[in-house]
Structure formats: structure tokens, C-alpha cells
Amino acid sequence: MVTTPSSPSSAREALRRELEATRHQVAELETLLAELPAIFERKFQQQLRPVQEHTRLLAEENMALRDQARYALQGAAEGLQPLLPFPNGLGSWTRKLLKGHADEETAA
């Protein structure tokens, strides 16, 4: 709120103070604006880390499943029944699938 000063010099001084306060506020806002890209980058990296970890785990699981399939196909080509566990062990997804399948058979 701007008050009406009693003299022209006090009016000029009030305007000068208001101008200085406005300049200070603009400088603070410009500093904040300059920091925004780094803030967004950090936030993006924080959200990306779990996705990257999940992708890495899925790639590992994929490789394990491919190895298991290759082992099973190799045994089938030789006329043998593949034996468990597979060379690299069962992956967590495969264990869950087999457990779910066994649960379905016992329920039937």
C-alpha cells in the first residue's frame, strides 16, 4: 500500500525504496528461475532410478529365462526330460509361475 507523502522529496524517497524492494524481489526470482533446471533434473533422476533398477532386474530375469529355455530345448532335442533345477537356477518369476501352477494342481 502506497501512502501519500507530505512532500515531493518524501514521495521520491518512498518511490525509491519501493523500486529497490522490487529490484531485490526480481533478483531473487531470477535466482530461483536459474535453479529450476537443476531442480527438475534432480527430481527426474530420483524418479528414474527405480525404473532403471526394475529394467535391469527384468533384463537379468529375461537372460535367466532364455538360458532355461535353451537348456530345456537342448534336452528335448536329445530326447531327454530336462531336470530341475536349471543350470542357473530358477528365476524369481519362474519360481512364482511354477508355485502358482502347483497350487492350481493341488486345488483341482
Accessible surface in RSA format (square Angstrom, percent):
REM  Atomic radii and reference values for relative SASA: ProtOr
REM  Chains: A
REM  Algorithm: Lee & Richards
REM  Probe-radius: 1.40
REM  Slices: 20
REM RES _ NUM      All-atoms   Total-Side   Main-Chain    Non-polar    All polar
REM                ABS   REL    ABS   REL    ABS   REL    ABS   REL    ABS   REL
RES MET A   1   229.12 118.7 145.00  96.0  84.12 200.3 124.97 106.3 104.15 138.0
RES VAL A   2   105.12  69.2  76.42  69.2  28.70  69.1  80.25  69.7  24.87  67.5
RES THR A   3   101.22  72.0  92.38  93.6   8.84  21.1  69.30  93.1  31.91  48.2
RES THR A   4   136.28  96.9 106.75 108.2  29.53  70.4  75.27 101.1  61.02  92.2
RES PRO A   5    46.53  33.9  21.16  19.3  25.37  92.2  31.16  25.7  15.37  95.5
RES SER A   6   121.57 102.7  75.62 100.9  45.95 105.9  57.33 122.1  64.25  90.0
RES SER A   7    44.03  37.2  39.83  53.2   4.20   9.7  36.45  77.6   7.58  10.6
RES PRO A   8   107.88  78.6  98.67  89.9   9.21  33.5 105.19  86.9   2.68  16.7
RES SER A   9    75.88  64.1  68.19  91.0   7.69  17.7  46.36  98.7  29.52  41.4
RES SER A  10    41.79  35.3  35.19  47.0   6.60  15.2  39.76  84.7   2.04   2.9
RES ALA A  11    31.73  29.2  30.73  47.4   0.99   2.3  31.19  43.9   0.53   1.4
RES ARG A  12   147.08  61.8 143.62  73.2   3.46   8.2  42.37  57.9 104.70  63.5
RES GLU A  13    68.64  39.4  68.41  51.8   0.23   0.5  28.35  54.8  40.29  32.9
RES ALA A  14    28.59  26.3  23.71  36.6   4.88  11.1  24.71  34.8   3.88  10.3
RES LEU A  15   112.84  62.8 108.94  77.9   3.90   9.8 109.37  76.8   3.47   9.3
RES ARG A  16   132.78  55.8 126.97  64.7   5.82  13.8  59.16  80.9  73.62  44.6
RES ARG A  17   142.01  59.6 134.29  68.5   7.73  18.4  67.79  92.6  74.23  45.0
RES GLU A  18    85.95  49.3  79.44  60.1   6.51  15.5  38.75  74.9  47.20  38.5
RES LEU A  19    86.39  48.1  82.28  58.9   4.11  10.3  85.91  60.3   0.48   1.3
RES GLU A  20   107.54  61.7 107.02  81.0   0.52   1.2  47.92  92.7  59.61  48.7
RES ALA A  21    63.03  58.0  50.75  78.3  12.28  27.9  58.16  81.9   4.87  12.9
RES THR A  22    67.16  47.8  65.52  66.4   1.65   3.9  48.53  65.2  18.64  28.2
RES ARG A  23   143.28  60.2 136.51  69.6   6.77  16.1  47.32  64.7  95.96  58.2
RES HIS A  24   109.88  60.1 104.83  72.9   5.05  12.9  75.00  77.3  34.88  40.6
RES GLN A  25   105.32  58.9 105.20  76.9   0.11   0.3  22.64  48.2  82.68  62.7
RES VAL A  26    70.58  46.4  70.31  63.7   0.27   0.7  70.58  61.3   0.00   0.0
RES ALA A  27    51.00  46.9  47.42  73.2   3.58   8.1  49.39  69.6   1.60   4.2
RES GLU A  28    98.07  56.3  89.56  67.8   8.51  20.3  38.50  74.5  59.57  48.6
RES LEU A  29   100.90  56.2  97.08  69.4   3.83   9.6  97.57  68.5   3.34   9.0
RES GLU A  30   107.74  61.9 101.92  77.1   5.82  13.9  37.40  72.3  70.35  57.4
RES THR A  31    79.63  56.6  73.80  74.8   5.83  13.9  53.41  71.7  26.22  39.6
RES LEU A  32    92.19  51.3  90.74  64.9   1.46   3.7  92.19  64.7   0.00   0.0
RES LEU A  33   117.62  65.5 112.65  80.6   4.98  12.5 113.68  79.8   3.94  10.6
RES ALA A  34    79.01  72.6  48.98  75.6  30.03  68.3  60.58  85.3  18.42  48.8
RES GLU A  35    85.73  49.2  82.23  62.2   3.50   8.3  33.36  64.5  52.37  42.8
RES LEU A  36    60.67  33.8  60.67  43.4   0.00   0.0  60.67  42.6   0.00   0.0
RES PRO A  37    92.18  67.2  79.99  72.9  12.18  44.3  87.77  72.5   4.40  27.4
RES ALA A  38    50.64  46.6  42.83  66.1   7.81  17.8  49.05  69.1   1.59   4.2
RES ILE A  39    65.19  37.1  64.19  47.8   1.00   2.4  64.22  46.2   0.97   2.6
RES PHE A  40   136.88  68.5 133.58  82.7   3.30   8.6 134.10  81.3   2.78   8.0
RES GLU A  41    93.60  53.7  90.35  68.4   3.25   7.7  43.38  83.9  50.22  41.0
RES ARG A  42   138.44  58.1 135.47  69.1   2.97   7.1  67.40  92.1  71.04  43.1
RES LYS A  43   109.80  53.6 108.57  66.6   1.23   2.9  60.97  54.9  48.82  52.0
RES PHE A  44   113.20  56.6 110.13  68.2   3.07   8.0 112.61  68.3   0.59   1.7
RES GLN A  45    62.42  34.9  62.41  45.6   0.01   0.0  20.94  44.6  41.48  31.5
RES GLN A  46    98.18  54.9  87.71  64.1  10.47  24.9  23.26  49.5  74.92  56.8
RES GLN A  47   111.42  62.3  99.54  72.7  11.88  28.3  38.35  81.6  73.08  55.4
RES LEU A  48    48.97  27.3  46.28  33.1   2.69   6.8  48.86  34.3   0.11   0.3
RES ARG A  49   142.36  59.8 138.09  70.4   4.26  10.2  59.01  80.6  83.35  50.5
RES PRO A  50    84.58  61.6  72.30  65.9  12.27  44.6  80.30  66.3   4.27  26.6
RES VAL A  51    89.04  58.6  86.07  77.9   2.96   7.1  88.93  77.3   0.11   0.3
RES GLN A  52    95.94  53.6  89.21  65.2   6.73  16.0  34.15  72.7  61.79  46.9
RES GLU A  53    78.02  44.8  75.01  56.8   3.01   7.2  42.63  82.5  35.39  28.9
RES HIS A  54    99.44  54.3  98.78  68.7   0.67   1.7  63.89  65.8  35.56  41.4
RES THR A  55    80.49  57.2  79.60  80.7   0.90   2.1  63.30  85.0  17.19  26.0
RES ARG A  56   112.16  47.1 105.95  54.0   6.20  14.8  69.77  95.4  42.39  25.7
RES LEU A  57    84.28  46.9  80.24  57.4   4.04  10.2  80.51  56.5   3.77  10.1
RES LEU A  58    76.78  42.8  73.13  52.3   3.65   9.2  73.35  51.5   3.43   9.2
RES ALA A  59    54.83  50.4  46.96  72.5   7.87  17.9  53.56  75.4   1.28   3.4
RES GLU A  60    92.06  52.9  82.84  62.7   9.22  22.0  43.63  84.4  48.43  39.5
RES GLU A  61    20.87  12.0  18.90  14.3   1.96   4.7   6.96  13.5  13.90  11.4
RES ASN A  62    67.57  46.6  63.80  61.7   3.77   9.1  15.26  36.7  52.32  50.6
RES MET A  63   110.34  57.1 110.34  73.0   0.00   0.0  88.11  74.9  22.23  29.5
RES ALA A  64    21.90  20.1  18.92  29.2   2.98   6.8  21.33  30.0   0.56   1.5
RES LEU A  65    70.87  39.5  67.50  48.3   3.36   8.5  67.78  47.6   3.09   8.3
RES ARG A  66   140.63  59.0 135.19  68.9   5.44  12.9  34.37  47.0 106.26  64.4
RES ASP A  67    39.80  27.9  36.40  36.2   3.40   8.0  10.67  25.1  29.13  29.0
RES GLN A  68     9.10   5.1   8.57   6.3   0.53   1.3   6.18  13.1   2.93   2.2
RES ALA A  69    52.16  48.0  44.08  68.0   8.08  18.4  51.48  72.5   0.68   1.8
RES ARG A  70   141.51  59.4 137.70  70.2   3.81   9.1  69.74  95.3  71.77  43.5
RES TYR A  71    71.12  33.2  67.03  38.1   4.09  10.6  39.85  29.9  31.27  38.6
RES ALA A  72    28.36  26.1  26.97  41.6   1.38   3.1  27.22  38.3   1.13   3.0
RES LEU A  73   124.84  69.5 121.59  87.0   3.25   8.2 121.98  85.7   2.86   7.7
RES GLN A  74   104.60  58.5  96.45  70.5   8.16  19.4  32.69  69.6  71.91  54.5
RES GLY A  75    10.74  13.2   0.00   N/A  10.74  13.2  10.35  28.4   0.39   0.9
RES ALA A  76    64.86  59.6  43.56  67.2  21.31  48.5  47.90  67.5  16.96  44.9
RES ALA A  77    92.93  85.4  48.28  74.5  44.65 101.6  61.54  86.7  31.39  83.2
RES GLU A  78   108.88  62.5  77.44  58.6  31.45  74.9  42.14  81.5  66.74  54.5
RES GLY A  79    67.58  83.3   0.00   N/A  67.58  83.3  36.32  99.7  31.27  70.0
RES LEU A  80   112.93  62.9 105.56  75.5   7.37  18.5 108.65  76.3   4.28  11.5
RES GLN A  81   153.22  85.7 134.10  98.0  19.12  45.5  45.81  97.5 107.41  81.5
RES PRO A  82    46.07  33.6  29.33  26.7  16.74  60.9  34.44  28.4  11.63  72.3
RES LEU A  83   130.95  72.9 128.98  92.3   1.97   4.9 130.46  91.6   0.49   1.3
RES LEU A  84   109.63  61.1  81.30  58.2  28.33  71.2  81.39  57.2  28.24  76.0
RES PRO A  85   102.23  74.5  90.36  82.4  11.87  43.2  90.61  74.8  11.61  72.2
RES PHE A  86    28.05  14.0  24.67  15.3   3.39   8.8  24.67  15.0   3.39   9.7
RES PRO A  87    92.14  67.1  48.62  44.3  43.51 158.2  62.45  51.6  29.68 184.5
RES ASN A  88    99.15  68.4  64.79  62.6  34.36  82.7  22.86  55.0  76.29  73.7
RES GLY A  89    25.34  31.2   0.00   N/A  25.34  31.2  23.09  63.4   2.25   5.0
RES LEU A  90    36.07  20.1  24.84  17.8  11.24  28.3  25.17  17.7  10.91  29.4
RES GLY A  91    11.41  14.1   0.00   N/A  11.41  14.1  11.36  31.2   0.04   0.1
RES SER A  92    44.74  37.8  41.76  55.7   2.98   6.9  27.27  58.1  17.47  24.5
RES TRP A  93   121.70  48.8 121.57  58.8   0.14   0.3 108.05  57.6  13.65  22.1
RES THR A  94    15.99  11.4  15.99  16.2   0.00   0.0  15.99  21.5   0.00   0.0
RES ARG A  95   125.32  52.6 120.14  61.2   5.18  12.3  53.96  73.8  71.36  43.2
RES LYS A  96   135.45  66.1 124.96  76.7  10.49  25.0  82.01  73.8  53.44  56.9
RES LEU A  97   128.72  71.7 120.08  85.9   8.64  21.7 123.55  86.8   5.17  13.9
RES LEU A  98    76.06  42.4  72.59  51.9   3.46   8.7  72.75  51.1   3.31   8.9
RES LYS A  99   136.34  66.5 129.52  79.5   6.82  16.2  99.91  89.9  36.43  38.8
RES GLY A 100    30.44  37.5   0.00   N/A  30.44  37.5  29.31  80.4   1.13   2.5
RES HIS A 101    99.77  54.5  96.45  67.0   3.32   8.5  70.43  72.6  29.33  34.1
RES ALA A 102    47.88  44.0  45.95  70.9   1.93   4.4  47.65  67.1   0.23   0.6
RES ASP A 103    73.53  51.5  69.16  68.8   4.37  10.3  27.40  64.5  46.13  46.0
RES GLU A 104   121.28  69.6 111.23  84.1  10.05  23.9  45.86  88.7  75.42  61.6
RES GLU A 105   108.79  62.5  89.96  68.1  18.83  44.8  38.51  74.5  70.27  57.4
RES THR A 106   116.74  83.0  83.51  84.7  33.23  79.2  78.51 105.5  38.23  57.8
RES ALA A 107    90.96  83.6  49.89  77.0  41.08  93.4  61.01  85.9  29.95  79.3
RES ALA A 108   118.97 109.4  51.62  79.7  67.35 153.2  87.41 123.1  31.56  83.6
END  Absolute sums over single chains surface
CHAIN  1 A     9484.2       8291.7       1192.6       6186.9       3297.3
END  Absolute sums over all chains
TOTAL          9484.2       8291.7       1192.6       6186.9       3297.3
